[in-house]
Amino acid sequence: MKRKGITLCLIMLFIVAFSTSSVFAASGGLKIVDSYPKHRQENTTKDNMVVKLTFNNPVGAKEYHNKNEKAVKIVGPKGEIIPTRVFYNPKDEKEAMVLADTTKKLNIKDNAKYSLHVSRSFTDNNGNTLDNDNIISFKTINQKRNTTVYMIIMVVMFGAMFFLGHRSMKKQHENDVEEKEIKINPYKEAKRTGKSVEEVMKEIEKEKEKQRVKAEKRAAKRESESIKEEKTKLPVNHYKVKKTKPISEAGGTYKSGHKAKVQAAKEQEEKWARARSKKKRKK
């Protein structure tokens, strides 16, 4: 009877141990927990194409390098296979990077869909494999569109610079013309144009008058702008208010006593005035 009890206990212990180890083995399965680029991400880099994978378990053991190399592949938009190499991050054992092999001839296109296929045979350092095959798709950057956008931005910037520069030069020219007096030799001008000296002198005087009027208008405009700027400009630590208010409206309780002093001085002055008037009447 005792032998039967002991045998039964051993059988139950074996069953419990086996089921526990099975649970641990199941919970230790390999999974991809993150990737860069993300699945269905767009505008990924075309040059030096790389996909970074993050697993839940450490990977990169040397005995599984060849196996893991065969377990991954990058597929192009027409089903072509892009040669790849697998590298592991020495600072993070859970990271692996799948790079397009630039030592071989590649034909990676702009604005095209590519996908990384990771077979379920990919193995971690403990011999665990993925539960199923994984596919991470992504789209390369549209370089032509980006170049067009950059060109438009550059054109707009150069246009703005040209406009501001032209405006500055025009203003400087106006200032120079304003300060520069017209100096024309009426005799040479008359000889050149075939006009009389009197006609040339009249034209010169007329042009001088035009410039004088323009200069006065520009000076008046600058003065008006300067006055307007001075009015709107406030000293340091000064602010505009709609109207003055007593301090009590803002919640202040401090009383300076100034009003009381003024009232007392006024009463004293009235008292002295009455005294002086009485003295005059007595006299």
Salt bridges, closest charged atoms under 4 A:
ASP34 OD1 - LYS38 NZ 2.52
ASP110 OD1 - LYS46 NZ 3.43
ASP133 OD1 - ARG120 NE 3.69
GLU178 OE1 - ARG218 NE 3.58
GLU178 OE2 - ARG222 NH2 3.36
GLU181 OE2 - LYS208 NZ 3.81
GLU189 OE2 - ARG192 NH2 2.53
GLU203 OE2 - LYS195 NZ 2.60
GLU209 OE2 - ARG212 NH2 2.38
GLU216 OE2 - ARG212 NH1 2.41
GLU269 OE2 - ARG276 NH2 3.78
